[in-house]
Amino acid sequence: MAPKLLQPCSLPTVKLYFCPLDLSSMNFAQAQMIKSWLSEDESVKVSRYIQLTARDKGLMVRGYLRGILSICSGYKHDEPKADKGIAPGDWRFQYGEKGKPSLVPEQREMTGLEFNISHSGDWLVIAVIKQSWYESGSLGARSMAENVELGVDIERYRTSTNIYPILNHYFTQDESESLLALDEHEQRERFFDLWALKESYIKAKGLGLALSLKSFSFGFSQVTDHELALYEDNTLIETLSLMSNLNLNFHKEVSLTESRQDTVSKSASDEWSLFLGRLNSEYRFAVSIGSAGDFGLEANKMDLSRLLTRYQ
């Protein structure tokens, strides 16, 4: 059976922006433009990178994030007096206890935007969802319709990684056994699939490695295959392979005297929408969305020059 083409639909939609981190594509004027957008603390963070390439990459990541958030907020550079949207230089961020970034409450309320980012090698992915608000209480207070936990990860396939010592430390017994039952090439593919999924989930939770990677697991027994349309400038440029309906299980800590069948405490598949896809043969991505209900995905490729042209 041919895979289904996943199209933008009436469901709440997470927009994915795939952004190449090609340092040669950023000239001096563009770098200065992005620097003018940054807050003082962001400028300090970027300047702390010792290597020039790391510094430029950090600058690009922040430029992409600010510019894409402005697109999602409805901001238009040629309509500066419009009260809709937020300009790239006006975004303000706060950080969770483990460093997860989010918008400050007033901008989150104004725009309804939640986001998450990840970068690996030559690619950055930014996930954005726009949530709805409703009036609550007699004083006209506004509340978010639902609290969505959003996490995204992109991983580069690496042949040099010795995956086997990592299995016992970070994967559950079921995950390890399922992986080892595959042939050697597929074992490495499954390893990076699982790693991307685990990273996206802990990023959604905002707990970092304080959340044990062995306290939850993913299964592939009921996956649905899709093709995700990838657009650039509203033009379809290719389709990406995508899987949904992955299983997510939570596990409790077990003692040596407990039987293995007691290890799964509950399934959380109904509480999370999980996606795993391939950007190309070298990079895969995962999206974890914690909320009741279903979600759609929309994918766009965005290069830096085209993004910055919007704000010149």
Secondary structure, 3 states (H helix, E strand, C coil): CCCEEECCCCCCEEEEEEEECCHHHCCHHHHHHHHHHCCHHHHHHHHCCCCHHHHHHHHHHHHHHHHHHHHHHCCCCCCCCCCCCCCHHHCCEEECCCCCEEECHHHHHHHCEEEEEEEECCEEEEEEEECCEEEECCCCEEEECCCCEEEEEEEECCCCCCCHHHHHHHCCHHHHHHHHCCCHHHHHHHHHHHHHHHHHHHHHHCCHHHCCCCCEEEECCCCEEEEEEEEECCEEEEEEEEEECCEEEEECCCCCCCCHHHCEEEECHHHEEEEEEECCCCEEEEEEEECCCCCEEEEEECCHHHHHHCCC
